[in-house]
Amino acid sequence: MQTLEIEFIDAGEDFLKAKMPVNSKVHQPMGLLHGGATVALAESVGSAASMIFINPHENEIRGIEISANHLKSKREGVVFGTARIIHKGRSIHLWEIKITDEEDNLISLCKLTNMILPRKKI
């Protein structure tokens, strides 16, 4: 989160939103936003969003699958990741994460599946 400068900026009952600057820290060799950095933003916001629905003293989150379709490139500025719940089960959360730019253009569309596990007693 610190390395990529990801910051949470908004939350609601069924969503969480974060932002990430697009600069040389997150560029691939051609000077564009790296798909891996985009997926890191998506997984960060989607995993944190699952925390809204669990008791962290009793459960923990594990991301078990993530997919991304990169639709538009970006060289500089800011991207926003907004996670919205698709399925909220007792053991599985499914999230859609839209990565957009400052003009609300869709940069990437991601899907994240999180597993809810009981926290091990230590």
N, C-alpha and C positions, 0 to 999 in steps of 0.2 A: 504494500500500500504506500509506504513512504517513498520507495524507489520510483514508482510510477506516478507519484503525487496524486493518488486517487483520494477524493474527498466526497463524503456523503453530504448531499445538499437538500434532500426532501424525502419525506416518508408519509405514508398514509396507511389505511387499513389493509390494502391489498397491493401496495407497491413500495419500492425503495428506489431512489435516484441518486446517482453519483456522477462526478465529472472527473475528467482526466485531460491534462494538457497534451497537445500533439506537438512534439519537438524532437530534437535529435536523440533524446533518451529512448523514444519509442519508434524510431524510424527503422525500416529495413534498408538494405544497401542502396535501393533506388530513391531514397529520401521520402518514402511514403509511410503512413501509419502501418506498423507491422501487425499482421493478423494475430500473432501470439499475444501482443500487448492488448489488442481488442478483446481477445478471449479472456485474458487475465482480468480486465475490467468487468466483463460479463460474469465471470465466476465469482469475483469478489462481491459484486452487488447482489447476485442471486443467492449466494451462500449466506451473506449477512441478512438478506431478506427472510430466509427461513428462520432465522433467530427470533423474528417477530412472533412466530407462532409456537415456539417451544419454551419449556422451562429449562434454562441452561444448567440448572443444578441437577436436573434429572436426565436430560438428554443432550446429545451432541449431533452435529451435522457432518455428513460426508458427501461430497460431490461424487456421483458415480458415473455420470455421462454428461458430456457437453458437446454441442455441435454449433457450427457457425457458418452462415452464408455471408460472405463479404460482397457487398453490392456496389460500393462507391469508395474511391480512394480519398485520402486526406493528407495534406502536407504540413499544415500548421493550424493553430487555433486550439479549439477545445472540442472534445466529444463527451456526450452524456450517455450513461447507461441507465435505463429504466427497466427494472424487473417487475413483472406483474404475474401473479399466481394464476396458473391454469388448473392445477389439481392440488388440493390440500388434503392428503390422507394422513393416517396416523403414523405410517412408516415411510411414505414417499411424498415429496413435494416436487411438482413440475412447474418450472418457470419459463416464461418468454422474456427475453431481454432484448430490447431494441437499443442499438447504439446509433445515436443521431448527432448531427453537428449543430452549430449555433443557429442555423436557419431551419432546423427540424428536418433536414434531409436524412433519410435512412442510410446509414453507412454499413451496418451489419445487423443481421437478425440471428439471434442465438437462442438455443434451448438448453436448459440445465435441469438435470434430475438430481435431487438430493435425497439421501437416505437419512432417516431419523433413527439414531441408535440410543439405547439406554446408556447413560454414563456409568462407567465401571467404578465400583466402590473401591477406594484405596485404603 
